Amino acid sequence: MLLLDAARPPQLRSWRLVALPDLGPTGQRGKVPRGLRIVGADGTSLLLRATAAGGPERDPADEPFPGWSVPADLGARFGAA
């Protein structure tokens, strides 16, 4: 979420993780984040549904890039090119 906060353009008011009651493993439905709700500055909102696939690998025990931080000049551009 740090990257999202650093890159938030003024056209977006907020975003939050969303757990959906009908998605995910049966025992985890409604608990595990399955998407991202984005609210625009004008009050409209949309849901980006997140899906993933992977193998038996797990998160590393140690942070692989401990010195990395979100660049200060990171931004996003919206609208016509």
DRENDOBA-84133 format. One record per residue: x, y, z of N, C-alpha, C in turn; residue in one letter. Coordinates in Angstrom, 3 decimals. Atoms other than C-alpha are relative to their C-alpha. Example, Ala and Ser with C-alpha at 12.3 -4.5 7.8 and 13.67 -1.06 7.14 Angstrom:
BEGIN
R         nx         ny         nz        cax        cay        caz         cx         cy         cz   aa
R      0.890     -1.190      0.000     12.300     -4.500      7.800      0.900      1.200      0.000    a
R     -0.820     -1.190     -0.060     13.670     -1.060      7.140     -0.770      1.090      0.730    s
END
This chain:
BEGIN
R         nx         ny         nz        cax        cay        caz         cx         cy         cz   aa
R      0.815     -1.184      0.000      0.000      0.000      0.000      0.870      1.264      0.000    m
R     -0.870     -1.177      0.023      2.999      2.323      0.390      0.175      0.526     -1.412    l
R     -0.155     -0.418      1.384      3.476      2.359     -3.371     -1.262      0.711     -0.483    l
R      1.245     -0.646      0.403     -0.189      3.191     -3.920     -0.138      1.381      0.610    l
R      0.096     -1.309     -0.646     -0.072      6.037     -1.412      0.962      1.000     -0.628    d
R     -0.989     -0.906      0.587      3.078      7.503     -2.956     -0.373      0.407     -1.419    a
R      0.311     -0.267      1.405      1.713      7.306     -6.506     -1.407      0.547     -0.220    a
R      1.402     -0.403      0.151     -1.846      8.523     -5.818     -0.125      1.346     -0.705    r
R      0.234     -1.268      0.695     -2.839     11.142     -8.391     -1.209      0.710      0.614    p
R      1.101     -0.745     -0.598     -5.299     13.889     -7.409     -1.379     -0.461     -0.473    p
R      1.283      0.484      0.507     -8.036     12.216     -9.516     -0.566     -1.141      0.842    q
R      0.455      1.098     -0.848     -8.239      9.418     -6.931     -0.088      0.453      1.442    l
R      0.207     -0.401     -1.391     -9.680     10.031     -3.466      0.582     -1.029      0.971    r
R     -0.454      1.032     -0.944     -8.938      6.692     -1.805     -0.034     -1.365     -0.653    s
R      0.087      1.404      0.371     -8.486      2.946     -2.125      0.160     -0.847      1.230    w
R     -0.128      0.918     -1.127     -8.773     -0.011      0.176     -0.129     -1.422     -0.510    r
R      0.125      1.409      0.322     -8.429     -3.763      0.078     -1.417     -0.453      0.296    l
R      1.367      0.482     -0.140    -11.714     -5.610     -0.298     -0.001     -1.523      0.061    v
R      0.238      1.440     -0.074    -12.682     -9.113      0.794     -1.425     -0.237     -0.485    a
R      1.312      0.261      0.569    -15.600    -10.556     -1.151     -0.566     -1.306      0.544    l
R      0.587      1.174     -0.653    -18.041    -13.067      0.374     -0.054     -1.256     -0.859    p
R      0.124      1.167      0.867    -18.160    -15.356     -2.673      1.310     -0.412     -0.669    d
R     -1.281      0.324      0.629    -14.465    -15.487     -3.605      0.997     -0.518      1.020    l
R     -1.067      0.511     -0.857    -11.515    -17.365     -2.198     -0.289     -1.394      0.519    g
R      0.191      1.328     -0.589    -11.020    -20.638     -0.370     -1.218     -0.003      0.923    p
R      1.253      0.083     -0.752    -14.216    -21.800      1.322      0.130      0.505      1.436    t
R     -0.167     -0.410     -1.388    -12.888    -21.294      4.860      0.487      1.421      0.184    g
R     -0.550     -1.355     -0.106    -11.452    -17.860      4.072     -0.853      1.056     -0.694    q
R      0.839     -0.966      0.724    -14.287    -16.210      2.137     -0.400      1.145      0.910    r
R      0.337     -1.196     -0.761    -14.921    -12.674      3.269      1.119      0.482      0.901    g
R     -1.118     -0.362     -0.876    -11.556    -12.542      5.086      1.245      0.397     -0.781    k
R     -1.221     -0.212      0.766     -8.786    -12.647      2.463     -0.241      1.088     -1.052    v
R      0.179     -1.037      1.018     -8.337     -9.509      0.306     -0.008     -0.616     -1.402    p
R      0.146      0.524      1.357     -9.490    -10.277     -3.230     -0.078      1.099     -1.048    r
R      0.076     -1.091      0.948     -9.514     -6.855     -4.795      0.337      1.325      0.647    g
R     -0.327     -1.346     -0.443     -8.964     -3.146     -4.501     -1.134      0.919     -0.440    l
R      1.050     -0.970      0.317    -11.788     -0.601     -4.311      0.647      1.366     -0.124    r
R     -0.581     -1.316      0.270    -10.752      2.718     -5.850     -1.135      1.002     -0.115    i
R      1.009     -1.055      0.042    -12.789      5.886     -5.283      0.620      1.230     -0.651    v
R     -0.466     -1.180      0.705    -12.365      8.787     -7.683     -0.339      1.276      0.747    g
R      0.243     -1.293     -0.634    -12.304     12.445     -6.690     -1.458      0.431     -0.149    a
R      1.413     -0.358      0.217    -15.851     12.750     -8.099     -0.966     -0.936      0.723    d
R      0.837      0.902     -0.771    -17.125      9.950     -5.836     -0.304     -1.323     -0.675    g
R      0.219      1.280      0.666    -17.360      7.208     -8.458      1.009     -1.016      0.508    t
R     -0.930      1.022     -0.475    -15.789      3.898     -7.538      0.008     -1.191     -0.940    s
R     -0.113      1.225      0.771    -14.617      0.698     -9.166      0.751     -1.020      0.832    l
R     -0.662      1.093     -0.702    -13.381     -2.661     -7.994      0.935     -0.700     -0.959    l
R     -0.968      0.789      0.744    -10.209     -4.219     -9.341      0.126     -1.326      0.714    l
R     -0.067      1.322     -0.610    -10.427     -7.922     -8.666      1.400     -0.559     -0.193    r
R     -1.349      0.553      0.033     -7.102     -9.528     -7.825     -0.058     -1.518     -0.050    a
R     -0.130      1.450      0.055     -6.274    -13.080     -8.834      1.482     -0.325     -0.098    t
R     -1.406      0.393      0.037     -3.038    -14.968     -8.532      0.105     -1.509     -0.134    a
R     -0.298      1.426      0.079     -1.520    -18.325     -9.252      1.477     -0.154      0.314    a
R     -1.402      0.188     -0.332      1.711    -19.754     -8.036      0.287     -1.418      0.425    g
R     -0.440      1.316     -0.408      3.682    -22.717     -6.936      0.250     -0.065      1.483    g
R     -0.237      0.222     -1.429      5.008    -23.932     -3.637      0.924      1.016      0.671    p
R     -0.919     -0.979     -0.592      7.352    -20.960     -3.120     -0.719      0.883      1.004    e
R      0.548     -0.866     -1.041      6.772    -18.841     -0.038      0.781      1.307      0.025    r
R     -0.733     -1.254     -0.157      7.776    -15.309      0.901      1.364     -0.294      0.600    d
R     -1.333      0.228     -0.553     11.497    -15.074      1.633      0.061      0.341      1.493    p
R     -0.173     -0.258     -1.434     12.609    -15.147      5.266      0.584      1.390      0.237    a
R     -0.618     -1.322     -0.104     14.667    -11.974      4.697     -0.459      0.866     -1.158    d
R      0.388     -0.947      1.037     13.636     -8.887      2.751      1.081      0.025     -1.072    e
R     -1.024      0.049      1.047     15.407     -9.227     -0.644      0.533      1.376     -0.403    p
R     -0.434     -1.346      0.357     15.628     -5.438     -1.167     -0.207      0.934      1.193    f
R      0.254     -0.755     -1.232     15.917     -3.921      2.339      0.200      1.509     -0.123    p
R     -0.253     -1.432      0.127     17.183     -0.525      1.161     -0.932      0.720     -0.954    g
R      0.872     -0.614      0.997     14.468      0.071     -1.438     -1.129      0.769      0.658    w
R      1.169     -0.762     -0.442     11.844      2.751     -0.902     -0.666      0.591     -1.242    s
R      0.741     -0.571      1.116      9.219      4.354     -3.112      0.675      1.307     -0.409    v
R     -0.647     -1.242      0.439     10.887      7.066     -5.246     -0.897      1.214      0.236    p
R      0.750     -1.217     -0.321      9.826     10.588     -4.268     -0.701      0.581     -1.223    a
R      0.584     -0.596      1.206      9.121     11.578     -7.882     -0.938     -0.958     -0.740    d
R      0.888      0.955      0.638      6.925      8.566     -8.636     -1.387      0.601     -0.135    l
R      1.335     -0.531      0.196      3.606      9.539    -10.116     -0.731     -0.768     -1.082    g
R      0.819      0.629      1.023      0.829      8.477    -12.428     -0.652      1.092     -0.827    a
R      0.610     -0.987      0.907     -0.677     10.242    -15.404     -1.330     -0.552     -0.472    r
R      1.327      0.394      0.444     -4.376     10.100    -16.214     -0.477      0.958     -1.067    f
R      0.564     -0.840      1.041     -6.305     11.441    -19.157      0.595     -0.334     -1.350    g
R     -0.475      0.222      1.367     -5.593     11.684    -22.859      1.490      0.259     -0.104    a
R     -1.451     -0.145      0.199     -2.002     11.310    -23.990      0.308      1.167     -0.893    a
END
